[in-house]
Amino acid sequence: MSSQEDLLAKLRQTLNEQGIDSFHILEELVPIEEQMAYFRYFDQLREENKPFVRNDEVALLFTPDIPAERKKKCLTLLASIPDVGAYRAIETYHSSPAEPELAHWSAMALVSSRIVLSSDLSGKQQVYISSGLGGLDKMLRFFSLFTTHNKQTLNPLQKEIVEREFTFQLQQADVVIEKFEIKDNYFSILMLLSFDRDIHANLTAAVQECNQYGNFLDSRFIFTNVKVLSEAEIEQLLEKKQS
């Protein structure tokens, strides 16, 4: 079991043990470091507990020429209160941020505001599930990378086998394939899966089935919800692996 699968198993266990059935997943791709920075700042403002006026913060948020750093504070303060008006203001701003550098911050404020509102309205504990690749509804997004042995080039038949077997196995596990890219000597899959699904067996079965036709795939693969590897990073990894 990989570290990612181990974390998912622990998450499933924790939610089941505590009877938590209400959780929130950030739908956008926000680097983990930025997510953590947001929550540190959020906690700092809550500890300071300085009074503020919602309408004043909303006005500042939509006023041109206000520094981005001040608008960060506006977004975070608005996200800290169970107020539908504050939520709508964050939602409107995030739909078209006047400051593009605040796109990630406003995404965090939006999910944070949603959690605070849901908690207040339902009276139930809310859980935020952090992932660098985000998710959709109750599904997490994962990136997986598979390589050939010794950078062997995939021929047309092998590419066809790869696409067929992996598509079949992932469909069996109710996985949504968002992107399936096949290159000369590797392929990657961007997918959405329910957090309560363990798909390692399906991915391993797909590799094994493909290898019935010439043992051309490495049985080791990357499965992560932290980031999507760029082509340059993949090439670096392949070079390191071969050396």
C-alpha positions in Angstrom: 0.0 0.0 0.0 1.4 3.4 -1.0 1.4 6.4 1.4 -1.5 8.0 -0.4 -3.6 4.8 0.0 -2.6 4.5 3.6 -3.8 8.1 4.2 -7.1 7.4 2.5 -7.6 4.2 4.6 -7.0 6.2 7.8 -9.4 8.9 6.6 -12.1 6.3 5.9 -11.5 4.8 9.3 -11.7 8.1 11.1 -14.9 9.3 9.4 -16.5 5.9 10.1 -15.5 5.8 13.7 -16.7 9.3 14.4 -19.9 8.9 12.4 -19.1 11.9 10.2 -21.1 11.9 7.0 -20.7 15.6 6.2 -17.5 16.8 4.7 -16.2 19.3 2.2 -13.6 19.0 -0.6 -12.0 21.9 -2.3 -12.9 21.5 -6.0 -10.0 23.6 -7.4 -6.3 22.9 -7.7 -4.7 24.9 -4.9 -1.2 23.9 -3.7 -1.2 22.4 -0.2 1.2 25.2 0.9 -1.3 27.9 0.0 -4.1 26.0 1.7 -2.1 25.7 4.9 -1.2 29.5 4.7 -4.9 30.3 4.4 -5.9 28.3 7.5 -3.0 29.7 9.5 -4.2 33.2 8.7 -7.8 32.3 9.3 -6.9 30.9 12.8 -4.8 34.0 13.5 -7.7 36.4 12.8 -10.1 34.3 14.9 -7.7 34.4 17.8 -7.4 38.2 17.5 -11.2 38.3 17.5 -11.3 42.0 16.5 -14.8 43.2 15.6 -15.6 44.2 12.0 -18.6 45.2 10.0 -19.6 42.8 7.2 -20.8 45.5 4.8 -17.5 47.5 5.2 -15.5 44.4 4.3 -17.7 43.7 1.3 -17.3 47.2 0.1 -13.5 47.1 0.4 -13.4 43.7 -1.4 -15.0 45.3 -4.5 -13.2 48.6 -4.3 -10.5 49.1 -7.0 -7.0 50.0 -5.9 -7.3 48.4 -2.5 -4.1 46.4 -1.9 -4.4 42.6 -2.5 -3.1 42.0 1.0 -6.0 43.9 2.5 -8.5 42.0 0.3 -7.0 38.8 1.6 -8.1 40.0 5.0 -11.6 40.9 3.7 -12.1 37.4 2.2 -10.9 35.7 5.4 -12.9 37.8 7.7 -16.1 37.3 5.6 -15.4 33.5 5.6 -15.3 33.4 9.4 -18.9 34.3 10.0 -22.1 32.2 9.3 -23.6 34.8 7.1 -25.3 34.2 3.7 -24.5 37.7 2.6 -20.8 37.2 3.3 -20.8 33.9 1.5 -22.5 35.5 -1.6 -19.9 38.3 -1.6 -17.0 35.8 -1.6 -18.8 33.7 -4.3 -19.2 36.8 -6.5 -15.6 37.9 -6.1 -14.3 34.4 -6.7 -16.3 34.1 -10.0 -14.0 36.8 -11.5 -11.3 38.0 -9.1 -10.2 41.6 -9.8 -6.8 40.5 -8.4 -5.8 37.3 -10.3 -3.3 36.5 -7.6 -6.2 36.0 -5.1 -7.9 33.3 -7.1 -6.6 30.6 -4.9 -7.2 32.6 -1.7 -10.8 33.3 -2.7 -11.3 29.6 -3.5 -10.2 28.8 0.0 -12.4 31.5 1.5 -15.4 30.2 -0.4 -15.1 26.6 0.9 -14.3 27.9 4.4 -17.4 30.1 4.4 -19.4 27.1 3.2 -18.1 25.0 6.1 -18.9 27.7 8.6 -22.4 28.2 7.2 -23.2 24.4 7.0 -22.0 23.9 10.6 -24.2 26.8 11.9 -27.3 25.6 10.0 -27.0 21.9 10.7 -25.4 22.0 14.1 -23.2 19.1 12.9 -19.4 18.8 12.8 -18.0 19.6 9.4 -14.8 18.2 8.0 -12.5 19.7 5.4 -10.6 17.2 3.3 -7.4 18.8 2.0 -6.0 17.8 -1.4 -3.5 19.6 -3.7 -5.5 18.4 -6.7 -8.9 19.2 -5.3 -12.0 17.2 -6.2 -15.6 17.4 -7.2 -18.7 16.8 -5.0 -17.6 13.9 -2.8 -14.8 12.7 -5.0 -11.1 13.4 -4.8 -8.8 14.0 -7.8 -5.7 11.9 -8.3 -2.9 11.8 -10.7 -1.3 8.5 -11.7 1.8 7.9 -13.8 2.8 4.6 -15.4 6.1 3.9 -17.3 7.5 1.3 -19.6 10.6 -0.8 -18.7 13.8 0.9 -19.7 12.0 3.8 -21.5 10.8 1.3 -24.1 8.6 2.9 -26.7 5.0 1.9 -26.7 3.8 0.6 -30.1 0.3 1.3 -31.4 -1.0 -2.1 -30.3 0.4 -1.6 -26.8 -1.2 1.9 -26.5 -4.5 0.4 -27.5 -4.2 -2.3 -24.9 -3.2 0.2 -22.2 -6.2 2.4 -22.9 -8.6 -0.5 -23.1 -7.5 -2.3 -19.9 -7.1 0.8 -17.7 -10.5 2.2 -18.9 -12.2 -1.1 -18.1 -10.6 -1.4 -14.6 -11.3 2.2 -13.6 -14.9 2.0 -14.8 -15.3 -1.1 -12.7 -14.3 1.0 -9.6 -16.7 3.9 -10.6 -13.7 6.1 -11.3 -14.2 9.2 -13.5 -11.4 9.6 -16.0 -10.8 13.3 -16.6 -7.7 13.0 -18.7 -5.8 10.0 -20.2 -2.6 10.9 -21.9 -0.4 8.3 -23.6 3.1 9.4 -24.6 6.0 7.4 -26.2 7.2 5.6 -23.1 4.8 6.5 -20.3 1.1 7.5 -19.8 -0.7 9.4 -17.1 -4.3 9.5 -15.9 -6.1 12.3 -14.1 -9.1 10.8 -12.3 -11.8 11.4 -9.8 -12.7 8.8 -7.2 -14.8 8.5 -4.1 -12.6 8.7 -1.0 -14.1 5.4 0.3 -12.8 3.6 -2.8 -9.5 1.6 -2.8 -8.4 1.4 -6.4 -4.9 0.1 -6.0 -6.1 -3.4 -6.8 -7.7 -2.2 -10.0 -4.6 -0.3 -11.2 -2.4 -3.3 -10.4 -4.8 -5.6 -12.2 -4.6 -3.3 -15.3 -0.8 -3.4 -15.3 -0.8 -7.1 -14.9 -3.3 -7.6 -17.7 -1.3 -5.3 -20.1 1.8 -7.3 -19.2 0.2 -10.5 -20.5 1.0 -9.0 -23.9 4.8 -8.6 -23.6 5.6 -7.5 -20.0 6.3 -3.9 -21.2 5.0 -1.9 -18.2 6.8 -1.3 -14.9 4.8 -2.7 -12.0 5.7 0.4 -9.9 3.6 3.5 -10.5 2.9 6.9 -9.0 -0.5 7.6 -7.5 -0.9 11.0 -5.8 -3.4 13.7 -5.0 -0.7 16.4 -4.3 0.2 17.6 -7.8 0.1 16.8 -11.5 3.6 16.2 -12.7 4.8 18.3 -15.7 6.4 16.7 -18.8 9.8 18.0 -17.6 9.3 16.5 -14.2 8.3 13.2 -15.7 11.4 13.2 -18.0 13.6 13.9 -15.0 12.1 11.0 -13.1 12.6 8.7 -16.1 16.2 9.7 -16.4 16.8 9.2 -12.7 15.0 5.8 -12.8 17.1 4.6 -15.7 20.4 5.7 -14.2 
